[in-house]
């Protein structure tokens, strides 16, 4: 049951990543310049309040380096790449076990 949930969420993430690639591609073609939707822009579009509440929770750890180095670089990444990576990881975690060949162990 859990594997099915991981595979389902992985496919949803991959579908969302594909939609974002199409969205960024059409905006880039229409504007004659490369346009990428960042994770920060997508997060603020979905729920801006939660992003504002996340910073005070993460910033005290590691002297602020966790927010400055890790989270800022994640939030600046293209949204389709992060969703695609999460989708692939979820699909790998939820994949079916290969059947054993020969004697059962």
Secondary structure, 3 states (H helix, E strand, C coil): CHHHHHHHHHHHHHHHHHHHHHHHHHHHHHHCCCCCCEHHHHHHHHHHHHHHHHHHHHHCHHHHHHHHHHHHHHHHCEHHHHHHHHHHHHHHHCCCCCCCCCCCC
